[in-house]
Amino acid sequence: MADSSTSGKRAIVIGAGPAGLMAAEQLLASGVKVDIYDAMPSVGRKFLMAGKGGLNLTHAEAMPAFASRYVSDGPQVTEWLNEFDGAALRDWAHALGIDTFIGSSGRVFPRDMKAAPLLRAWLHRLRTSGAILHVRHRWCGWNAAGDIVFSTPHGEVTTRPDALVLALGGGSWARLGSDGSWVPWLAARGIALAPLRPANCGFDVRWSEHFRNRFAGYPLKNITVSQLDASGNALRRAGEFIISRHGIEGGLVYAFSARLRDAIEATGSTTLHVDLTPTKSLSQLVAEIAHPRGARSMASHLQSRANISGVKAGLLRECAGKDDYADPQRLASAIKALPITLTAPRPIDEAISTAGGVRFDALDQGLMLRDLPGVFCAGEMLDWEAPTGGYLLTACFASGRRAGRGAVDWLG
């Protein structure tokens, strides 16, 4: 329902991803006139790419376990989620005519698995509510008069709204519009920023040329990985990852990426331990390896007794020492905790998302910049991070909702 106190006011939202569109929705619902700007030729490009293999919209995990997935310097993300959690996001999608279901892992997907129908329905509702979309408008900060400046194919455009919501994304996937180009514009206005860093990313490993050429692109399945942080606390998870030409990537690696990145920044490298046979205990594995192999090669013996073959056998050869193969106890220990040394995260533009951005101490509870009244920020450009699996999207939606409502309150 429109609010008479905001009627006639005009807001601009820059960035037409989930956070920006959700902020626009809140403003429109309060009677604010809204123009949405995006640098790309069409909107929601990263959102559509995220749904290319099946849109993981959110997760059915209960709070507070859900909130524990997020990394930030304060309680802000939890506050957003308390107002708009995974269940609320599902209800919102249903109101757009998009049915959802919970997969076996707890992840939530649209019934048809696609992002495009949801985005089309959402844009239709926004346009019907009065939103005006402007594409190919790249934000270039403010001019000396304080006007907002856009670069367009037809030249420079300036405007001055009553409120501004920035939802410009982080620094990953520049080809889809999330390139971090906003950083210097906010830095020039004295806004406190944390450096953008890769999150949900792969890592470099110094593979031998033989291993790289033989196994790049192969998935390593049915494994468990573990990593110790600086305090000696271990994180252990089961799943799979992929061998790449540069190192390792994939879901299980992304789940560890914040810890791995931080450890590399602190010490220059870190070690991930891989259990190639998580269903066998160490003592069972020692007994299997010690079993007489007769004329069989060690490779055949490991395949038949320990189910170590293919990429697992290749990785074992790559990371274990030659002396380990001469001793069943040492070889079994290597198989149960194979060390992989990671030397660097992959470049930020290869990452699924980024950490860093606008610091929370630069924002009030409504996500307005304290030093720029009337300017609000939302989404991945804020200093928080989360694993994939619906967590990123949920918080982007929730932050956009918080920023949009913050702008409504400020205008009113």
N, C-alpha and C positions, 0 to 999 in steps of 0.2 A: 504494500500500500504506500502511495506517495506521501511524503512528509511536507507539509506546507512550509516548514522552515527552510527546506532545501529546494523548493520549487523555483525554477528559473536559474539555478546555479549550474555551472558547467564544469565538468571534470575531464581530464585527459588520462587515458591509460596507455602507457607505452610498453609494448610486449604482449603479443596475442597468444601466449601459451596458457596452460591451465590456471596459473596464479593471476595473470592479467585479466583473463576472461571472467574468472570468479569475482575479482574485485569490481569489474564493470557491472556484473549482475547485481551486486549489492547496491551500487550507486543508482542504477536504473530503477531498482525496486523502491527507492526513496524519492523518486521524482527528479533526480539529477540528470541533466543532459550529458551524454557520454560519447566522446570520440575515442576510438581505439586505433592506435598506430603500430605498425610493424615494419621492420626493415626489409622483410622478405616479400617475394611476389605473392605469396599466399600465407595464411595463418596456420598456427599449430603444427609446424613442420616437425619439430622434435617429438611432439606428442604422437604424431602419426607414425614416425619412425619407431618410437618405443613400442607401438602396437603392431609392428610389421609381422612379428612371429606369434602374435596373440597378446592382446592388451591386458597386462596385469595391473588392474585398476587400483586394488588395495589388498589388504590382508585381513583375514577373519580372526587373527590373534587378539586375545582379550587384553584390555588395559589392566595393569601397567606394563605388562610384558611388551606390548606394542610400542609404548613410549620409550622403553629402554633401548630400542634399536637406534635411537637418534643420538648424534654427538653434537653438543653445543655447550657454550659456557654458562648457560642459565636455564631456567625453567620454561622459557618462552614457547618452545615447540610443544611441550606437554600441554601448555595452556591452550594453544591452538587446537590440539587434538581433543582436549576435553570438551571443546565447543563443536568440533566437526571431525568425528572419528570415521573409521572405516564403515561402520553401520550407517552413519549419516550420509556418507558418500554414495553408498549403494542406494539409499532411499532417493537421493538427489538424481542419480542416473535413472532410476525407475520412473521418476516424474518426467523424464525426457522420453520415456518409452523404450528404455534400454534395460532389458532383463539381464540379471547377472547370476552367476553360480559360484559356489566355493569348490575349488579343486581339492585333490587329495592332500596337497601340501598346505592347505589353508589359504592359498592365494585365491583372489577373487577376479573373475574374468567376465566380460560381457558374454551373453549367451552365444553370439556369433563370433566371438573372439576378436573382433575388429574394432579399431579406433575410429575409423572414418564415419560410421553411422552416428556415433555419439557426438562427434564434433559437428557434423552437419545439423543434427537436431538442436544442438546448443546454439550454434550461430544463427539458426533460424529464429529461435526464441529471443536471442539478444537483439537481432534486427527488428523483430516485431515489437520489442519493447522500446525501440528508438535508437539503439546503438548505431553509430556510423563508423564504418571500418575504412582505414586508409592504409594501403600497402605500399611498399617501396618508399617508405618514409623512414630514413635512418636518423635517429636522434643524435644531435651534435652538441648537446649541452645548452648553455644559456648565452645570450649575447650581453653586451654591456648595459643594455636597457632592462635586462631581467626577463626578456622574452625567451620562450623555448624555441630552439632552432632545429629544423629538420632539413636534411639533404634529400632531394627527390630527383627523379629523372628530368624534371622540368625546372630545376633550380632550387634555390633556398626558400623555405617557408618558415615563417615565425608565427607564434601564437602565444596567448597568455590566458590560461584557464583559472578557475577559482580554486581548483585542487589538482594535483598531479600524482598519479600512481605509477611507479616504476616497477616493472616486472620483466627485467631484461635478461634473466637467466644467468648462468655462470660463465665459464670460459671454455667449455667442451663442445665439440661438434660445431665448429665455426661455420661449416657449409650450410647448416640448418638455421643459422642466425644467432646462436649462443656463443659469442666470441669474446666477451669481456671488454668490449670497446668502451663501455661506460665507465670503467675504472678511472681514467684520467679526469673525466668531467666531474665526478664526485670528489676525487682527491683534491682538485683545484678549489673546491668549495670548503675544504677542511674537514670533510666527513671521514671519520675513523674507519679504516678498511683493514681487514686481514688479507694477506696475500692469497690469491687464488692458487689452489693446488689440486692435482688430480685425485679423484675419488672413484671408487668402483672401477679400478683400472688394472691392467696387466703389469707385469714386472719383468725387468731384464735379468737374464741368467747367461753366464758365459758358457754356452753349449760348445762342445767340439763340433767341427764342421761335419764330421760323419753323422753325429746324432741329429744335428739340425737338418741336414739334407734327408735323412731317413725318416724322421718322425714328426717334423713340423706339420701341424694340422691334425694330429692324432689326439683323440680324447683319452684321458686317463680316468677310468671308471671304477666304481666300487672300491674307493679308497677312503682313508681318514687322514686329515692333516692336523697338525698342532703347531703352536708357536708360543714361545715364552716372551712376555713383555719385560721391561726393565726391572719390574718388581718381582719377577719370578712367577707371575700368574700365567697359567696356561689356558689357551683357548683351543678347543678341539672340536672339529666338525667333520661329518661324513658328506660325501658327494662326489663331484668330479670336476676336473679342469682340463684345459687343452694345452698341449705343447705348441708353442708358436716359434717362429724363426728367431725371435728376440728373447723368448723366455717362456712365461706361463700366463694364461689368462682364463677367463670363464667364471662361472658362478661361485665356485668354492674359493677361488682367489679373491673375487670381489668382496666376499663376506669378511675377509681378513684385511682388506686393502688399507683401511685407516691405520691399523696397528702396524702393518708392514711398512707403510710409507713413513710413519712417525719414527719407527725404529731405524730406518735407513737414514733419515735426516739427522738422527742423533749420533749414529755410529758409523755411517758410511756403507753399511750392508746389514743384512739380517738373514737368519736361517729359518726355513720352513721345513718341518719334518713330515714325511709322508709314510703312512702305514699302507703297504701294498697288499696286505692280507689281513684286514681288520676282523675277519671272522675266526681267525686262528690265534691262539695264545702263543707267546714266545716259546713256552716249553713244547707245545704241540709242533711248532714250526721247526725247532731244533731236532726233534725226533724224526720228522719227515725228511729233513735234509741229511741227517746222519744215516738214514736207511741206505744199505748198500746199493749202489747204482750200476755195478757190473761194468759192462762195456759201453753203457750209454754216456753221451756227453753231458756236461753239467747243465747245458741249456735244456736238454730233453728231461733230465732228472728234475730240474726246478719246475718245468711245465707239468709233469705228471704228479709230482709230490706236493707242490705248493701253488699250482695254477699260475705260475709266473711265466708269461710269454709275451710276445709282441712288444708293444711300447713299454710295458712294465719291465720286461727283461732288458730292453734297451736302456731305460732309465736307471735300472740297477747297475748295469755295466758302466754307465756314465758317472754315477755318483758314489759308488762303493769302490773301495781300494782292491787291488789285486790280491792282497793278503787275506782279505775277508773271505774269498772263495775257498781258501784252504782250511777254514775252520768253521764247522757247522754253527757253533754258538755265535761267532762274529757275523757270519752271513745272515743268520736269522735275525740278529739284532739290527743289522743294516736294513733288512726287508721291513722290519717293524717300525723303524724310525730313520728312513732314508733322508739324509740332509741335502737340501737344495739351497744354495746360497743366492740370494737376490741382491742385486747391486744398485738398482734404481727403478722407480716407477716409470711406466711408459709416459710419453709426452701428454700434456694436458688435453690436447685436441683429440687424442684417441680415447680418453676416459669417458665413461658413461655420464659422469657428473663431476662436480668440483666441490671442494671444501673452500672455506674462506669467503670473503665478501664483506658486506656492510656489517659492522660489529653491532651487537645488540645494545651496547651502552651508548650507541649513537641514536637509538630509537626509543620512542615512548611505547606504552602498552598497546597503542593503536597502530604501531609500526610507522609513525611519523618521525621524520628526521628532526631531532631536537634543534639543530642549527638552521634548518630550512623549513619553517612552518608552512604547512599545506602540501609538503612533498612526502609521499609515503612509499615504502619499498616492500616487495613481497617476492616469494619464491626462492629460486636457487641462488639469487644474487645476495642473499643473506648468509651469515656465517654459521651454517649448520651443515650436517651431512647425514646420510642414512644409506643403508644397503639397498640394493635393488629388491624387487619382490613386492611392489606396491607401496613400499614405505615412502619412497621419493615423491611419487605422485600424490599420495594422500596429504603429505605436509605442504606440498605446493598449493593444492586446492585450499587447504585450511588456512595457510598464510594469506592467500589472496582474499579469502573471506574476511579475515581479521583486518587486513589493510583497507578493504572496501568499506567495512563498517567503521573503521577508524576515520576514514575520509568523510563519511556521512555525518558522524558525530561532530567532526571539526567544522564542516560546512554549516551544520545546524546551530 
